[in-house]
Amino acid sequence: MVNALEQAEKHEFALIFNDLVNHTEAHFAYENNLMAETNYPAMKEHRSEHERVLGELTKLRNQLERGQIEPVRDFVSQRLPTWFRLHVLSMDNALAAHVQK
């Protein structure tokens, strides 16, 4: 979806971004349930990161609804890929190792 957003024309950008937010909400809910079910020790920190990012995505979606596409494009192209890589390499990998035990 991030790749699609980087290539999206203005008229389709908002639709794809909304799909990204919905997908992220569902994925984070899945991870949050997994952490609760497995008594993950770093659950509070991991959930806090999910909440922070969802809050940011919600603010960006609101900006997009007001026609402010450039801050959202900047976030998608500059900040989101870096955050995602870091989150997967640190928090998600640690969660995966915990679940495998």
C-alpha positions as CSV (number, residue, x, y, z in Angstrom):
1,M,0.0,0.0,0.0
2,V,2.9,2.4,0.7
3,N,4.3,1.7,-2.8
4,A,0.8,2.4,-4.2
5,L,0.5,5.6,-2.3
6,E,3.9,6.9,-3.6
7,Q,2.6,6.4,-7.1
8,A,-1.0,7.4,-6.6
9,E,-2.6,10.3,-8.3
10,K,-4.4,12.9,-6.1
11,H,-7.9,11.5,-6.7
12,E,-6.9,7.9,-5.6
13,F,-4.5,8.8,-2.8
14,A,-7.1,9.4,-0.1
15,L,-8.8,6.0,-0.9
16,I,-5.5,4.1,-0.6
17,F,-4.5,6.0,2.5
18,N,-7.8,5.1,4.1
19,D,-7.2,1.5,3.3
20,L,-3.7,1.7,4.8
21,V,-5.1,3.1,8.0
22,N,-7.9,0.5,8.2
23,H,-5.3,-2.3,7.5
24,T,-3.0,-0.9,10.2
25,E,-5.8,-0.8,12.8
26,A,-6.7,-4.4,12.1
27,H,-3.1,-5.6,12.2
28,F,-2.3,-3.8,15.4
29,A,-5.5,-5.2,17.0
30,Y,-4.3,-8.7,16.0
31,E,-0.9,-8.0,17.5
32,N,-2.4,-6.6,20.7
33,N,-4.5,-9.7,21.1
34,L,-1.5,-11.9,20.5
35,M,0.5,-10.1,23.1
36,A,-2.4,-10.4,25.7
37,E,-2.9,-14.1,24.9
38,T,0.8,-14.9,25.3
39,N,1.5,-12.6,28.3
40,Y,4.1,-10.7,26.4
41,P,6.3,-8.9,28.9
42,A,6.9,-5.8,26.7
43,M,3.2,-5.5,25.9
44,K,2.7,-2.0,27.4
45,E,5.5,-0.5,25.3
46,H,4.5,-2.2,22.1
47,R,0.9,-1.2,22.5
48,S,1.9,2.4,23.3
49,E,3.8,2.4,20.0
50,H,0.7,1.2,18.2
51,E,-1.4,3.8,19.8
52,R,1.1,6.6,18.9
53,V,1.2,5.6,15.3
54,L,-2.5,5.1,15.0
55,G,-3.0,8.6,16.5
56,E,-0.6,10.0,13.9
57,L,-2.4,8.2,11.1
58,T,-5.7,9.5,12.3
59,K,-4.4,13.1,12.3
60,L,-3.1,12.6,8.8
61,R,-6.3,11.2,7.6
62,N,-8.1,14.3,9.0
63,Q,-5.6,16.5,7.2
64,L,-6.3,14.6,4.0
65,E,-10.1,15.1,4.5
66,R,-9.4,18.8,4.6
67,G,-7.5,18.6,1.3
68,Q,-4.0,18.8,2.8
69,I,-2.4,16.1,0.8
70,E,1.3,17.2,0.9
71,P,1.9,16.5,4.6
72,V,0.4,13.1,4.2
73,R,2.5,12.4,1.1
74,D,5.6,13.5,3.0
75,F,4.8,11.2,5.9
76,V,4.2,8.2,3.6
77,S,7.4,8.7,1.6
78,Q,9.8,9.9,4.2
79,R,8.7,8.8,7.7
80,L,6.5,5.7,7.4
81,P,9.0,3.3,5.7
82,T,11.7,4.1,8.2
83,W,9.4,3.7,11.1
84,F,8.0,0.4,9.7
85,R,11.5,-1.1,9.2
86,L,12.5,-0.1,12.8
87,H,9.3,-1.4,14.3
88,V,9.6,-4.8,12.5
89,L,13.3,-5.2,13.3
90,S,12.8,-4.4,17.0
91,M,9.4,-4.7,18.5
92,D,7.8,-7.2,16.0
93,N,10.9,-9.5,16.0
94,A,10.9,-9.5,19.8
95,L,7.2,-10.4,19.8
96,A,7.8,-13.2,17.3
97,A,10.6,-14.7,19.4
98,H,8.4,-14.6,22.4
99,V,5.5,-16.3,20.6
100,Q,7.8,-19.0,19.3
101,K,8.9,-19.9,22.8
